[in-house]
Amino acid sequence: MAAVRVYRHPETSEIAMPRVLFALSEPLRLGMVRTLVERGEVDSIELGPDLPRSTLTHHTSLLRESGIVFVRAEGRKCMIRLRADDLEARFPGLIQTVLNGYPAGVDEEGDA
């Protein structure tokens, strides 16, 4: 029987603004967060189907460690959801403000 994967998540009170802003500063991760806002919980592979698994794991781990997402194992899948309530409690309006500032399809320089 395989061991169940367990992921460490910061407590709501441990979620720090600098780490959240750093995680959201990368366009790929920002796109992942946008997907989670729009679709709810998804299999991690849906956040970057064209990415190498190591790259996808790196970015999802950074989002998890910063407190932006909650990750859980479900069989062979790695399910991910936005910690919307925790983020809203800690930093009201932050996620929506960031997403509104960078519409989908716009890169970090503001080019479509």
C-alpha positions in Angstrom: 0.0 0.0 0.0 1.4 3.4 -1.0 1.9 6.1 1.5 -0.6 9.0 1.4 1.0 12.2 0.4 0.6 14.9 3.0 1.3 18.6 2.3 2.2 21.3 4.8 0.2 24.5 4.5 0.8 27.7 6.5 -1.9 28.6 9.1 -4.0 31.5 8.1 -2.2 33.7 10.6 1.1 32.7 9.0 0.2 33.9 5.5 2.6 36.8 4.9 2.0 39.6 2.4 5.6 39.6 1.0 5.4 35.9 0.1 1.9 36.2 -1.4 3.0 39.2 -3.5 6.1 37.3 -4.6 4.1 34.3 -5.6 1.6 36.4 -7.6 4.4 38.4 -9.3 5.1 35.6 -11.8 2.7 35.6 -14.8 2.5 31.8 -14.9 1.5 31.5 -11.3 -0.9 34.4 -11.6 -2.6 32.6 -14.5 -2.9 29.5 -12.3 -4.6 31.5 -9.6 -7.0 33.0 -12.2 -7.8 29.4 -13.3 -8.6 28.4 -9.7 -10.8 31.5 -9.2 -12.7 30.6 -12.4 -12.9 26.8 -12.0 -12.6 26.0 -8.3 -10.6 22.9 -7.4 -8.7 21.3 -10.2 -6.2 18.5 -10.8 -2.8 20.2 -10.8 -2.1 19.0 -14.3 -4.9 21.2 -15.5 -3.0 24.3 -14.3 -0.1 23.7 -16.8 -0.8 20.8 -19.2 2.0 21.9 -21.5 4.6 22.3 -18.7 7.2 19.7 -17.6 6.0 18.1 -14.4 9.0 19.5 -12.5 8.1 23.1 -13.5 4.5 22.6 -12.6 5.5 21.1 -9.2 7.8 24.0 -8.5 5.1 26.6 -9.2 2.3 24.8 -7.3 4.6 24.3 -4.4 5.5 27.9 -4.2 1.8 28.8 -4.3 1.1 26.3 -1.5 4.0 27.4 0.7 2.9 31.1 0.4 -0.6 30.2 1.5 -2.4 30.9 -1.7 -3.5 27.4 -2.5 -4.5 24.2 -0.6 -3.2 21.0 -2.1 -4.5 17.5 -1.3 -3.8 14.1 -2.7 -6.7 12.1 -4.3 -5.3 8.8 -5.5 -2.8 9.6 -8.2 -4.1 13.2 -8.6 -2.9 16.3 -6.9 -6.0 18.5 -6.3 -5.5 22.2 -5.8 -7.9 24.9 -4.8 -7.5 28.6 -3.9 -7.6 29.4 -0.2 -10.0 32.2 -1.0 -11.6 32.5 2.5 -8.2 32.5 4.2 -6.7 35.1 1.8 -9.8 37.2 2.1 -9.7 37.1 5.9 -6.0 38.0 5.9 -5.8 40.5 3.1 -9.4 41.6 2.1 -9.7 42.2 -1.6 -6.1 41.4 -2.5 -6.6 38.5 -5.0 -9.4 40.3 -6.9 -7.4 43.5 -7.0 -4.4 41.8 -8.4 -6.4 39.9 -11.0 -8.3 43.0 -12.0 -4.9 44.8 -12.5 -3.7 42.1 -14.8 -6.5 40.9 -17.1 -6.2 37.4 -18.7 -4.0 37.3 -21.7 -1.9 40.3 -20.7 1.8 39.7 -19.9 3.8 41.4 -17.2 4.7 44.4 -19.5 1.0 45.0 -20.1 1.1 43.7 -23.7 -1.7 41.6 -25.1 
